[in-house]
Structures are given as structure tokens and as C-alpha cells.
Amino acid sequence: MARRGGGEGVYVPASYRVAHPELPGLYALQLEVYSTRNPWLPQLQARAGIMLLVSLVLAAVVWSLAGLATRRLSGRLEALAAAILANPTGGPDQIPLDEGGDEIAVLSGALRQALSAQEEARRALHQLAYHDPLTGLMNRALFDDKLADALHRGQRRGEGFALLFIDLDRFKLVNDTAGHEAGDLLLQEVAARIRGRIRASDLACRRSGDEFTVLMEPCAEAAMAIPLVEELIQRLSEPCLLPSGTSVAVGASIGIACYPRDGVTAAELMAHADAAMYAAKAHGAGCWSLYAGGEGCAVQERQLPTLPDNDENQNALCIGRL
């Protein structure tokens, strides 16, 4: 078919005849479809291809950056989870510091705060469960555990230790005359004086009421305990000035039992130290007594008074008085 329009337009090979079916001679029209080509089409197609390529490159870059960010975030989360799983009951120090400033940093800080609060609550519960609330010293339960540990060490290493049983003198008189509040303040002062005299390796306990126990470890022989006992008696006999202005003075009687000479079980040592304390108290305030069983007095060279032969506590002899 012939071209028209200077080559800008072309005829396509398609023609259509229009006629009335009942009047074929009325119309004799023939239509020819004429199609043109847009001169900017190649440039538009090239630009579209370039834009598609650029879009694909940008998408790949964004995907890579997102992957890097995701791996960084997941790595921080994995480190946080690993720290928690490594020690589920640990403290806040196990949580790594995160200064990212995002949600993970907020989560890390919240976990550290929660663990700090949990650790503080745990310490408070331990204090209530194993320490005397009035004096802050160990209570009986914790002291008995420490005494059992000392027995195991002594059996394993062959080392000795001493158990001191302390009972205050005239404490009931202070309670009756000055009141229970003054008695509580006096017990706190007594505990502070005991803590100030024992060694760093020794343990002190308020057993009940006005009774205290001290575990001296190590203590190779009974004579090593006597200087500390005399210092305790001297210190506890000094007057105590209460906040009300009242000055009170009590004193202490102390019984001593040593491992393994005076017993190899906690019950034996505690019973013998208690018996020695009562033997000391029987001789008046400010005395100490070293349990000696049937071996007689261990420190006769001090020329200290002894109990008569018919005394029921004659197996708890060696009395010292200041």
C-alpha cells in the first residue's frame, strides 16, 4: 500500500467495507486504517530502561544496608540473650552496656535496672533470713551453717578452732530499770564492740536474747583464744552511754570450747561451750571458763580460783576473772 505524509505515517494492510445488507448499492464506502509512529518512542523506551536499571541498583543497595542494620541489631540482641542465658540468676553487671540509643539500648537498660532491683531484694531477704534484725550479726541458722563448714575444714585440713559462748551479766536489770528500748540499744552497742574486737576471719552471732557466740578460726590451741576472751570481757564491761543520757554497764561471762579437743560435732562443741559459760557465770560477773572435760584446769599457772570438787560443773573448769 502507498505511503502518505512524507514517511511520517504509514498505511497498515487492513481495509473495511461498509454497506447496508438490503441496499448494497446505497453505500459504497471503504475504510482504511491509518497508523502513525511516535518519534519520541525510542528515547522514552531508553529512558524507561535506564530508570528501571537505576531502581534495581537502588533497591539492591537499600537491601544490603537493611541487611547490615538487621545483622547489627540481631547481633546485639544475641549478645544480650547470651548474657542472660549464661547466668539466669546473675546480677546487673552481666548485662552488657549498650549505648546505641535505640530500643535495644532501652531494653538493656531496663534489664539492668530490673536485675539491680532483684539483687537488692535478694540481699534484703538474705539479711532478714540469716541476720539478726536488731544487731546485724549472724543469726543462729547462718552461724550453725558456718560452724558446720568449719568442722568440715577442720576434718579435711586438720586445723583447730575455738567456739566462744558469751552471756551478758546484769542485762535483765537494765531491761527492768531502763526499759526494753534501752536494752535494745545496749545490745546494738554490745554487737558493735564484739565486731570491733574479733579478727577478720572470725564470725560473731547473736544467738538469742543476750547470748552471743563467736567462731575463732583458725585457733590451733585453747591458749590462743584467751587474749581475745579477756579483751571482750574488758570491752563489754565498759559503761555504755544511752541517747537518753543514762550510763549503763553490764559485763559478760564467756565459755570456751575448742575443736577437736572438746568435741568433733557442732552439738558437742555448743553444749560444752555453754557448760563452760555457766561455770564462769557461777563464779560471778566478768569471768571466762575454758572447757577441759576430765583433764582438770588448763591454765592453773594463772592462779585463778577453781570450783570445789562437788560442783556439778567441775568438768568446765579454768575460770578467769578481771
Order of alpha helices (4+ residues) and beta strands (2+ residues): beta-beta-alpha-alpha-alpha-beta-alpha-alpha-beta-beta-alpha-beta-beta-beta-alpha-beta-beta
